[in-house]
Amino acid sequence: MRIDYQFDNDEINCSIQGLTSLGQDLRPITRAISMVLAGESEDAFEKEADPTTGQPWPVLSEAYRERLEKKGKNGKMLQRSQGGLAMSLTPDFDAVSAAIGTNKVYGALMHLGGTPAMPAAPAAVKARPYMGLPPEGIIRIVDIINQMHQNALNGQG
């Protein structure tokens, strides 16, 4: 024997609609996540450290540092050209993903470092990661997701 019970409750229906709406378009969550990613990169440039590990970036060679200073480029590392790389970082998101990126051609070289297959000058570039998430960033993202779900459950879009 089977029995079904159906009910209609405005509060429950509103909460379900909120979750349904959230499930169809996660832009509120992915937008917030992309802002966390951008913030972590900003911190990396400020601290001159890998955002994921907190390890300081390798220092510049003395000769290269002196060459930059003669050109008047004596600011923070990777920001000596009016902060071009830092300012080029762009958060991006859609309904299912969040990202941060740069359109600077040297962005990957600075982030990943040179490889032996490259000519001598770029091959010598040490990685100075500026994109990534520390544990605190992961916690912030989980909190954002949990808050968005809670808001949806409470009928707050």
Beta strands, then each sheet from edge to edge (+ up, - down):
strand 1: 90-93
strand 2: 98-101
sheet 1: 1+ 2-
end
